Amino acid sequence: MTSPATLTWPEADGPRTARWRSEAAVPPPKRVVVADDRTTADSAYRLASEGTALLWHGDFQNARQLLQAVTRRLERKPRKQGATPLDAFNLHRQTQSQRARTLGMILIPLDADYGIALRRAPDVRQACIEAYGPASGDASVVSLRELLGLIGAHEWRKKGVEIAALGERIHPHYGVFSPVRGEYVDLVARTPLPSLELAFDIGTGTGVLAALLAKRGVRKIVATDQDSRALACARENLARLGYGEQVEIVQADLFPDGRAPLVVCNPPWVPARPASPLEYAVYDPDSRMLLGFLNGLANHLTPDGEGWLIISDFAEHLGLRTREWLLAAIDHAGLSVVGREDIRPRHPKASDQNDPLYVARAAELTSLWRLKAR
Ligand SMILES: C[S@@+](CC[C@H](N)C(=O)[O-])C[C@H]1O[C@@H](n2cnc3c(N)ncnc32)[C@H](O)[C@@H]1O
């Protein structure tokens, strides 16, 4: 095992070192200065833009305000407009990653038990345990931005997301794809089931689709994921909903062993490189999961079984993939399309004309493709 990365910074009595935490797999900043309530937003912005991190010693709420002030300064910078949707997408990703780098430069020290020894600091111990696991006994340093993400995730996990089709709430864990945009769940709720005997749910995430199939009366469901956080999250949700016996959760790359009359998959839908490990639920480099699902499907369907591929055409509107490519991939996998259900996304960004990807978002359609082996 490689030892965890560390961060070293100068204190008045000499250099100090602590474990570096970054769920986005960002390397520890090389230049670090100590900052506190006297640090102005302009100097924080300048330092952060140059790649110098600010290790915070002041009031926690002031650090939050400083982060907001730096965010406003970044937002004031004029945005380059892309000539095509693909240009707009690439520029948007570039801007997002530059922003993430700059905003990740305000750092908060965490005690060995995840406590924060700063004035007006919230108690983030439970949020940290949920995201990082039990405290390891080392003091550490994390960006304020990541920490706020952890706090937000902890709130969502507590509160849950209402899933109308399920008549229940699903509680997403940190780093697990959250079904906040629930329209695809409605597609799975309304498409006629080919069988009530058995189904596979490939890449189950929070377990939301497995839960829905269980509610619809499918007697046995085997749900897979590769990600340990997703597996733990799905197990917890299904047990809470009373489907712990009906749904078996297994760690697998795509399919479990055997064949089923229904195999459902909602893969990440943007064929581009994720900027961090947390983006793997949305970004599927080289369409690896999509193609893996299509190419393995015929071997995991019973005769006359159906594969349900749930995928949005957002990537097509961005120019990252064409409809012809998808149809050719289906054909090449020995599958034919026996039906398709479509739904329009309801999420607020689809009507936000200031969003740089507005054109693609406004045209987006999510489909459930019913596939059979030829
Ligand atoms: C877009 S999310 C969908 C989650 C869930 N099915 C839903 O509809 O909310 C895709 C999921 O696939 C999982 N995944 C990615 N590659 C996988 C693979 N090769 N095998 C199994 N699961 C995978 C991810 O961890 C993630 O949970």
Ligand as a Chemical Component Dictionary entry (heavy atoms), coordinates in Angstrom:
data_LIG
# 
_chem_comp.id                   LIG 
_chem_comp.type                 NON-POLYMER 
_chem_comp.pdbx_formal_charge   0 
_chem_comp.three_letter_code    LIG 
# 
loop_
_chem_comp_atom.comp_id 
_chem_comp_atom.atom_id 
_chem_comp_atom.alt_atom_id 
_chem_comp_atom.type_symbol 
_chem_comp_atom.charge 
_chem_comp_atom.model_Cartn_x 
_chem_comp_atom.model_Cartn_y 
_chem_comp_atom.model_Cartn_z 
_chem_comp_atom.pdbx_ordinal 
LIG C1  C1  C 0  -25.359 6.719  -13.628 1  
LIG S1  S1  S 1  -25.037 5.738  -12.204 2  
LIG C2  C2  C 0  -26.621 4.931  -12.056 3  
LIG C3  C3  C 0  -26.929 4.438  -10.678 4  
LIG C4  C4  C 0  -28.328 3.825  -10.479 5  
LIG N1  N1  N 0  -28.533 2.652  -11.314 6  
LIG C5  C5  C 0  -29.402 4.825  -10.779 7  
LIG O1  O1  O 0  -30.122 4.639  -11.771 8  
LIG O2  O2  O -1 -29.534 5.810  -10.038 9  
LIG C6  C6  C 0  -23.968 4.470  -12.830 10 
LIG C7  C7  C 0  -23.505 3.453  -11.780 11 
LIG O3  O3  O 0  -22.725 2.454  -12.445 12 
LIG C8  C8  C 0  -21.655 2.071  -11.620 13 
LIG N2  N2  N 0  -20.619 1.458  -12.477 14 
LIG C9  C9  C 0  -19.738 2.058  -13.296 15 
LIG N3  N3  N 0  -18.996 1.150  -13.955 16 
LIG C10 C10 C 0  -19.432 -0.079 -13.528 17 
LIG C11 C11 C 0  -19.063 -1.406 -13.838 18 
LIG N4  N4  N 0  -18.124 -1.677 -14.738 19 
LIG N5  N5  N 0  -19.716 -2.426 -13.208 20 
LIG C12 C12 C 0  -20.688 -2.164 -12.309 21 
LIG N6  N6  N 0  -21.086 -0.928 -11.985 22 
LIG C13 C13 C 0  -20.467 0.110  -12.588 23 
LIG C14 C14 C 0  -21.242 3.347  -10.935 24 
LIG O4  O4  O 0  -20.511 3.084  -9.742  25 
LIG C15 C15 C 0  -22.607 3.999  -10.676 26 
LIG O5  O5  O 0  -23.118 3.618  -9.422  27 
# 
loop_
_chem_comp_bond.comp_id 
_chem_comp_bond.atom_id_1 
_chem_comp_bond.atom_id_2 
_chem_comp_bond.value_order 
_chem_comp_bond.pdbx_ordinal 
LIG C1  S1  SING 1  
LIG S1  C2  SING 2  
LIG S1  C6  SING 3  
LIG C2  C3  SING 4  
LIG C3  C4  SING 5  
LIG C4  N1  SING 6  
LIG C4  C5  SING 7  
LIG C5  O1  DOUB 8  
LIG C5  O2  SING 9  
LIG C6  C7  SING 10 
LIG C7  O3  SING 11 
LIG C7  C15 SING 12 
LIG O3  C8  SING 13 
LIG C8  N2  SING 14 
LIG C8  C14 SING 15 
LIG N2  C9  SING 16 
LIG N2  C13 SING 17 
LIG C9  N3  DOUB 18 
LIG N3  C10 SING 19 
LIG C10 C11 SING 20 
LIG C10 C13 DOUB 21 
LIG C11 N4  SING 22 
LIG C11 N5  DOUB 23 
LIG N5  C12 SING 24 
LIG C12 N6  DOUB 25 
LIG N6  C13 SING 26 
LIG C14 O4  SING 27 
LIG C14 C15 SING 28 
LIG C15 O5  SING 29 
# 
